[in-house]
Amino acid sequence: MAKSMPGAGQAYLLMSVLQGDMERMHPASRRAYLEQRLRYLDEWIQILLERQRAGHSRAWLASSQHEAEEAAWDEAFQLDYLIAVRRAISEALSDLWMAADRR
């Protein structure tokens, strides 16, 4: 997936490095980080949805029908993955906000 989104490779690398530090982050810092990740995901989801609606796909780059179908499936899986990650981050943010409200 990172290949199809310019700059995403660095973002995923940074995310994997920070993943271990997430547990040690102050809750306010964790919320700020997750909110930023949520905005980033929202942007990519919108880009993929717009490309899908407009009929723009990497499939036109394919040299065969098989490659075109593979590209279309790859884009669908990317979108599903981003939506699942967005849902998980939203749930984590909700938990953080509820924990903050209990204090």
C-alpha positions in Angstrom: 0.0 0.0 0.0 2.8 2.4 0.8 4.0 2.2 -2.8 0.7 3.7 -4.1 0.7 6.7 -1.7 3.6 9.1 -2.1 5.2 9.7 1.3 3.3 6.9 3.0 6.3 4.7 3.3 7.9 7.2 5.6 4.7 7.6 7.5 4.3 3.9 8.1 8.0 3.7 9.2 7.5 6.5 11.6 4.2 5.0 12.9 6.0 1.6 13.5 8.8 3.3 15.4 6.4 5.3 17.5 4.2 2.3 18.2 6.4 1.2 21.1 6.5 4.7 22.4 2.7 5.1 22.3 2.3 3.3 25.6 4.8 5.7 27.3 3.2 8.9 25.9 1.3 11.2 28.1 -2.4 10.8 27.3 -2.7 14.3 25.9 0.3 13.7 23.6 -1.2 10.3 22.6 -4.5 12.0 21.8 -2.8 14.7 19.7 -0.8 12.1 17.8 -3.8 9.9 17.1 -5.9 13.0 16.0 -3.1 13.8 13.5 -3.1 10.2 12.3 -6.9 10.4 11.9 -6.7 13.5 9.8 -4.0 11.9 7.6 -6.1 8.8 7.1 -9.2 10.9 6.3 -7.3 12.6 3.6 -6.2 9.4 2.0 -9.6 7.8 2.3 -11.1 10.9 0.5 -8.4 10.7 -2.2 -9.1 7.0 -2.9 -12.9 7.5 -2.8 -12.6 10.4 -5.3 -10.4 8.4 -7.6 -12.9 5.5 -7.4 -15.8 7.8 -8.1 -14.1 9.5 -11.0 -13.1 6.1 -12.4 -9.4 6.9 -12.1 -7.5 3.9 -11.2 -4.0 2.4 -11.6 -5.7 -0.2 -13.7 -5.2 1.8 -16.9 -1.4 1.3 -16.4 -1.9 -2.5 -16.6 -0.7 -4.3 -19.6 -3.2 -7.1 -19.3 -6.7 -7.7 -18.0 -5.3 -9.7 -15.1 -3.1 -6.8 -14.0 -6.0 -4.4 -14.3 -8.1 -6.6 -12.1 -5.3 -7.0 -9.6 -4.8 -3.2 -9.5 -8.5 -2.7 -8.9 -8.5 -5.3 -6.0 -5.4 -3.7 -4.5 -7.1 -0.3 -4.4 -10.2 -1.8 -2.8 -8.1 -3.5 -0.1 -6.2 -0.2 0.5 -9.5 1.6 1.1 -10.8 -1.2 3.4 -7.5 -1.2 5.3 -7.5 2.6 5.8 -11.1 2.5 6.9 -10.4 -0.2 9.4 -7.4 1.7 10.8 -9.5 4.8 11.0 -12.1 3.0 13.0 -9.5 1.6 15.4 -7.9 5.0 15.9 -11.4 6.5 16.5 -12.1 3.9 19.1 -8.8 4.5 20.8 -9.4 8.3 20.8 -12.9 7.7 22.3 -11.4 5.6 25.0 -8.8 8.3 25.8 -11.4 11.0 26.0 -13.6 8.9 28.3 -10.6 8.2 30.5 -9.8 11.9 30.6 -13.5 12.7 31.5 -13.3 10.3 34.5 -10.4 12.2 36.1 
